[in-house]
């Protein structure tokens, strides 16, 4: 193990600014907030709430339309008609790469804070595997990422580990990065006790929800479900659009739900015994650099969870009775962790 490199990384990571420093930087400012994502998206709503709490004034340009292209075009039209002189700070939220390279002529003289939550190069090449690493389209994506970073006064990253990647791969300046962890909407996700539905009353319920992306490692969850087919009192609930993306576990110990509104999702989380957070993939490097949004939700609801053992998850969580870690890509460890917790549930039930 390269301890010299590890210590160097630790020193570098310590120079990243935290959320408190970001809050100081926008306090009392006239803020323009831009995003091509709908305003109720967890990261966008978190930033809008912060801006409204601290800013002298806040103008939000974001739209709820279902089609992404429609939202982008509406943002472009609104931004073209906006007088930038009246703002001190421009915060660019979700997918800044779709805004900054197009509108730098209009925004360049302002302090620009970019939430660099997603690298399109990393996402399309290594996460979704839509482009080959050295192909021309991949190089264009990387150039757009770098241009967006270059034109930003400051960057916001979701973890220190992810910020370090942006420094090493995309040339970001480490002392210009703010680290702001996600937060669950506590108006929806809060601790509560709910009885299990009748059909699950005598079963240990294990819940997973997500958008079923490669980084999440849902294939590991499916392998685990298949391996536990004969454990009759453990039942899995999987919420998300699996479709044809992945080979489903077609066993009797799992219930699939394609989608739930957030309020209903919170109820399912509340009556489940154990929640799977992840990320579990060991083939997508982003799994090591990001904390799954569901982990913040489970934490806000006071739920016991299993996390992938990654540097990003270790930034916030420490292993104890509520936070269990398993090696990435290892369905055997995930199975073992679930069985241990199910055994404790049985013992408690029989006391």
C-alpha positions as CSV (number, residue, x, y, z in Angstrom):
1,X,0.0,0.0,0.0
2,X,1.4,3.4,-1.0
3,X,1.2,5.2,2.4
4,X,3.1,8.3,1.0
5,X,0.4,8.7,-1.7
6,X,-2.4,8.1,0.9
7,X,-1.0,10.9,3.2
8,X,-0.6,13.2,0.2
9,X,-4.3,12.6,-0.7
10,X,-5.4,13.3,2.9
11,X,-3.5,16.6,2.9
12,X,-5.0,17.5,-0.5
13,X,-8.6,16.6,0.6
14,X,-8.2,18.7,3.7
15,X,-7.9,21.8,1.6
16,X,-11.4,21.4,0.1
17,X,-13.9,23.8,1.6
18,X,-17.0,22.5,3.4
19,X,-20.6,23.6,3.1
20,X,-20.2,26.2,5.9
21,X,-17.7,28.0,3.7
22,X,-20.0,27.9,0.7
23,X,-22.8,29.4,2.9
24,X,-20.5,32.2,3.9
25,X,-19.8,32.9,0.3
26,X,-23.4,33.3,-0.8
27,X,-24.8,35.0,2.3
28,X,-26.4,38.3,1.6
29,X,-25.8,38.0,-2.2
30,X,-28.2,38.5,-5.1
31,X,-28.3,35.0,-6.5
32,X,-29.4,33.6,-9.9
33,X,-29.9,29.9,-9.7
34,X,-29.9,27.8,-13.0
35,X,-30.6,24.1,-13.5
36,X,-31.8,21.9,-16.4
37,X,-33.3,19.4,-13.9
38,X,-36.7,19.8,-12.3
39,X,-36.6,21.9,-9.1
40,X,-37.9,19.1,-6.8
41,X,-34.8,16.9,-7.6
42,X,-33.1,16.3,-4.3
43,X,-29.8,18.1,-5.1
44,X,-31.5,21.0,-6.9
45,X,-34.1,21.6,-4.1
46,X,-31.3,21.4,-1.5
47,X,-29.4,24.2,-3.2
48,X,-32.4,26.3,-3.9
49,X,-33.4,26.1,-0.2
50,X,-29.9,27.1,0.8
51,X,-29.9,30.1,-1.6
52,X,-33.3,31.3,-0.4
53,X,-32.2,30.9,3.2
54,X,-29.0,32.9,2.8
55,X,-29.3,35.1,-0.2
56,X,-30.5,38.7,-0.3
57,X,-32.6,37.8,-3.3
58,X,-33.0,34.6,-5.4
59,X,-34.2,34.1,-8.9
60,X,-34.6,30.5,-10.0
61,X,-34.6,29.4,-13.6
62,X,-35.7,25.7,-13.7
63,X,-38.7,24.0,-15.2
64,X,-40.8,21.0,-14.3
65,X,-41.4,19.6,-17.8
66,X,-40.9,15.9,-18.2
67,X,-38.8,16.1,-21.4
68,X,-35.2,17.1,-20.8
69,X,-34.9,18.9,-24.1
70,X,-37.9,21.0,-23.3
71,X,-36.4,22.0,-20.0
72,X,-33.1,22.9,-21.6
73,X,-34.7,25.1,-24.2
74,X,-36.9,26.9,-21.7
75,X,-33.8,27.6,-19.5
76,X,-32.0,29.0,-22.6
77,X,-34.9,31.2,-23.5
78,X,-35.3,32.5,-20.0
79,X,-31.6,33.1,-19.5
80,X,-31.3,35.0,-22.8
81,X,-34.0,37.4,-21.6
82,X,-32.5,37.8,-18.1
83,X,-30.5,40.9,-17.1
84,X,-27.4,39.4,-15.5
85,X,-26.2,42.8,-14.1
86,X,-28.7,42.6,-11.2
87,X,-27.0,39.5,-9.7
88,X,-23.8,39.0,-7.7
89,X,-23.5,35.2,-7.9
90,X,-24.7,32.7,-10.4
91,X,-25.2,29.1,-9.1
92,X,-25.4,26.5,-11.9
93,X,-27.0,23.3,-10.6
94,X,-27.6,20.0,-12.3
95,X,-25.7,19.4,-15.6
96,X,-23.9,22.7,-15.8
97,X,-22.2,21.4,-18.9
98,X,-25.4,22.2,-20.8
99,X,-25.4,25.8,-19.7
100,X,-21.9,27.3,-19.1
101,X,-20.2,26.5,-22.4
102,X,-23.2,28.0,-24.2
103,X,-23.6,31.1,-22.1
104,X,-20.2,32.1,-20.9
105,X,-20.4,35.2,-23.0
106,X,-23.2,36.3,-20.8
107,X,-22.0,35.0,-17.4
108,X,-18.2,35.4,-17.5
109,X,-18.0,38.6,-15.3
110,X,-20.0,37.0,-12.4
111,X,-18.9,34.7,-9.6
112,X,-20.0,31.3,-10.9
113,X,-20.6,28.4,-8.5
114,X,-21.0,25.2,-10.4
115,X,-22.4,22.0,-8.8
116,X,-20.2,19.6,-10.6
117,X,-22.3,16.6,-9.5
118,X,-21.8,14.7,-12.8
119,X,-19.0,14.4,-15.2
120,X,-20.5,13.6,-18.6
121,X,-17.2,12.0,-19.7
122,X,-17.1,9.7,-16.7
123,X,-20.8,8.9,-17.0
124,X,-20.9,8.1,-20.7
125,X,-17.5,6.3,-20.9
126,X,-17.1,4.4,-17.6
127,X,-20.6,4.4,-15.9
128,X,-23.0,3.8,-18.8
129,X,-20.3,2.6,-21.2
130,X,-22.0,4.3,-24.1
131,X,-18.6,5.6,-25.5
132,X,-15.2,4.1,-25.9
133,X,-12.5,5.8,-23.8
134,X,-10.3,7.2,-26.6
135,X,-13.0,7.8,-29.1
136,X,-13.6,11.3,-30.5
137,X,-17.0,11.7,-28.8
138,X,-15.4,10.7,-25.5
139,X,-12.7,13.4,-26.0
140,X,-15.4,16.0,-26.8
141,X,-17.2,15.1,-23.5
142,X,-14.0,15.4,-21.6
143,X,-13.3,18.8,-23.2
144,X,-16.8,20.0,-22.3
145,X,-16.2,18.9,-18.7
146,X,-12.9,20.7,-18.5
147,X,-14.3,23.8,-20.1
148,X,-17.1,23.9,-17.6
149,X,-14.6,23.6,-14.7
150,X,-12.3,26.2,-16.2
151,X,-15.1,28.8,-16.5
152,X,-16.4,28.2,-13.0
153,X,-15.1,30.3,-10.1
154,X,-15.9,27.5,-7.6
155,X,-17.1,23.9,-7.9
156,X,-19.4,22.0,-5.6
157,X,-18.7,18.3,-5.2
158,X,-20.9,15.7,-3.5
159,X,-18.0,14.0,-1.7
160,X,-14.3,14.6,-1.1
161,X,-13.4,11.5,-3.0
162,X,-15.4,12.7,-6.1
163,X,-13.7,16.1,-5.9
164,X,-10.3,14.4,-5.9
165,X,-11.3,12.6,-9.1
166,X,-12.2,15.9,-10.7
167,X,-8.8,17.3,-9.7
168,X,-6.8,14.3,-11.0
169,X,-8.8,13.6,-14.2
170,X,-10.3,16.9,-15.2
171,X,-7.8,19.5,-13.9
172,X,-10.0,21.1,-11.2
173,X,-8.2,23.3,-8.6
174,X,-8.6,21.5,-5.3
175,X,-8.7,24.8,-3.3
176,X,-11.7,25.9,-5.4
177,X,-13.9,22.9,-4.4
178,X,-16.7,23.0,-1.9
179,X,-17.9,19.6,-0.6
180,X,-21.6,19.6,0.1
181,X,-23.2,16.3,1.0
182,X,-26.7,15.5,0.0
183,X,-29.6,15.9,2.5
184,X,-32.9,14.0,2.5
185,X,-36.1,16.0,2.5
186,X,-37.1,15.7,6.2
187,X,-40.7,16.8,5.5
188,X,-41.1,13.5,3.7
189,X,-38.4,11.3,5.2
190,X,-38.5,11.2,9.0
191,X,-38.4,8.4,11.7
192,X,-41.8,6.7,12.2
193,X,-43.1,3.3,13.2
194,X,-45.5,1.6,10.8
195,X,-46.9,-2.0,11.0
196,X,-46.0,-4.2,8.1
197,X,-48.8,-5.1,5.7
198,X,-50.5,-8.4,6.5
199,X,-48.8,-10.4,3.8
200,X,-45.4,-9.4,5.2
201,X,-46.3,-9.7,8.9
202,X,-44.1,-12.7,9.7
203,X,-41.2,-11.9,7.4
204,X,-38.0,-10.1,7.7
205,X,-38.3,-7.3,5.1
206,X,-35.2,-6.1,3.1
207,X,-35.8,-3.1,0.9
208,X,-33.9,-1.6,-2.0
209,X,-34.9,1.3,-4.2
210,X,-33.2,3.1,-7.0
211,X,-33.1,4.2,-10.7
212,X,-31.3,0.9,-11.6
213,X,-28.1,2.4,-12.9
214,X,-24.8,0.4,-13.5
215,X,-23.1,2.3,-10.7
216,X,-25.6,1.0,-8.2
217,X,-24.7,-2.7,-8.6
218,X,-28.2,-4.0,-8.6
219,X,-26.9,-7.2,-10.2
220,X,-25.2,-7.9,-6.9
221,X,-28.6,-7.5,-5.1
222,X,-30.2,-9.9,-7.7
223,X,-27.5,-12.5,-7.1
224,X,-28.1,-12.2,-3.3
225,X,-31.9,-12.6,-3.7
226,X,-31.4,-15.8,-5.8
227,X,-29.0,-17.2,-3.2
228,X,-31.5,-16.7,-0.4
229,X,-34.5,-18.3,-2.2
230,X,-34.7,-21.0,0.4
231,X,-34.6,-18.6,3.4
232,X,-38.4,-18.6,3.7
233,X,-38.8,-15.8,6.3
234,X,-36.7,-13.2,4.5
235,X,-38.5,-11.2,1.8
236,X,-37.1,-8.5,-0.5
237,X,-38.9,-5.5,-1.9
238,X,-37.2,-3.9,-5.0
239,X,-38.5,-0.5,-6.0
240,X,-37.3,0.8,-9.4
241,X,-37.6,0.5,-13.2
242,X,-35.7,-2.7,-13.7
243,X,-37.3,-3.6,-17.0
244,X,-34.8,-5.2,-19.4
245,X,-31.8,-3.4,-17.9
246,X,-30.8,-6.3,-15.7
247,X,-31.6,-10.0,-15.2
248,X,-34.2,-10.1,-12.5
249,X,-34.3,-12.7,-9.7
250,X,-37.5,-14.6,-10.6
251,X,-37.9,-16.2,-7.2
252,X,-40.7,-16.2,-4.7
253,X,-38.8,-14.2,-2.1
254,X,-39.0,-10.9,-3.9
255,X,-41.7,-8.3,-4.8
256,X,-41.0,-5.8,-7.6
257,X,-42.6,-2.4,-7.7
258,X,-41.8,-0.2,-10.7
259,X,-42.3,3.2,-9.1
260,X,-43.8,4.9,-5.9
261,X,-44.4,8.5,-5.1
262,X,-42.0,9.8,-2.4
263,X,-44.6,9.8,0.3
264,X,-45.5,6.2,-0.3
265,X,-41.8,5.2,-0.7
266,X,-41.2,6.6,2.8
267,X,-43.9,4.3,4.2
268,X,-42.3,1.3,2.6
269,X,-39.0,2.3,4.1
270,X,-40.6,2.8,7.5
271,X,-42.1,-0.7,7.7
272,X,-39.0,-2.5,6.3
273,X,-36.5,-4.1,8.7
274,X,-33.3,-3.6,6.7
275,X,-32.5,-1.2,3.9
276,X,-29.8,-1.7,1.2
277,X,-28.0,1.4,0.3
278,X,-25.0,0.4,-1.8
279,X,-23.4,1.3,-4.1
280,X,-22.5,-2.4,-4.6
281,X,-20.8,-2.3,-8.1
282,X,-17.1,-3.2,-8.3
283,X,-16.9,-2.6,-12.1
284,X,-17.9,1.1,-12.1
285,X,-15.3,3.3,-10.3
286,X,-17.9,6.0,-9.6
287,X,-19.3,3.6,-7.0
288,X,-16.2,4.2,-4.9
289,X,-16.4,8.0,-5.2
290,X,-20.1,8.7,-4.5
291,X,-22.5,8.2,-1.7
292,X,-25.9,6.8,-2.8
293,X,-28.7,9.3,-2.3
294,X,-30.8,6.6,-0.6
295,X,-28.3,6.4,2.2
296,X,-29.2,9.9,3.3
297,X,-32.9,9.0,3.2
298,X,-32.4,5.8,5.3
299,X,-30.3,7.8,7.7
300,X,-32.9,10.5,8.0
301,X,-35.5,7.8,8.8
302,X,-33.3,6.1,11.4
303,X,-33.1,2.8,9.4
304,X,-30.5,0.1,9.7
305,X,-28.7,-0.2,6.3
306,X,-26.0,-2.0,4.4
307,X,-23.5,0.1,2.5
308,X,-20.8,-0.7,0.0
309,X,-17.4,-0.4,1.6
310,X,-16.1,2.6,-0.4
311,X,-13.9,5.7,0.4
312,X,-16.9,7.9,-0.2
313,X,-19.3,6.1,2.1
314,X,-16.5,6.1,4.8
315,X,-16.4,9.9,4.7
316,X,-19.8,10.0,6.5
317,X,-20.6,6.6,7.9
318,X,-18.8,4.5,10.5
319,X,-19.6,0.8,11.0
320,X,-21.9,0.1,14.0
321,X,-25.2,-1.6,14.7
322,X,-27.0,0.6,12.2
323,X,-24.4,0.9,9.4
324,X,-23.0,-2.3,8.0
325,X,-20.4,-2.5,5.2
326,X,-19.8,-5.1,2.6
327,X,-17.1,-5.4,-0.1
328,X,-18.1,-4.1,-3.5
329,X,-19.2,-6.7,-5.9
330,X,-19.6,-9.4,-3.3
331,X,-23.0,-11.0,-3.1
332,X,-21.7,-13.5,-0.6
333,X,-20.9,-10.8,1.9
334,X,-24.2,-9.1,1.3
335,X,-26.0,-12.4,1.9
336,X,-24.1,-12.9,5.1
337,X,-24.9,-9.4,6.4
338,X,-28.6,-9.9,5.7
339,X,-28.6,-13.4,7.4
340,X,-26.9,-12.0,10.5
341,X,-29.5,-9.2,10.8
342,X,-32.4,-11.6,10.1
343,X,-31.1,-13.9,12.8
344,X,-31.1,-11.1,15.3
345,X,-34.7,-10.2,14.3
346,X,-35.7,-13.9,14.9
347,X,-34.1,-13.9,18.3
348,X,-35.8,-10.6,19.3
349,X,-39.1,-11.9,18.1
350,X,-38.8,-15.1,20.2
351,X,-37.8,-13.4,23.4
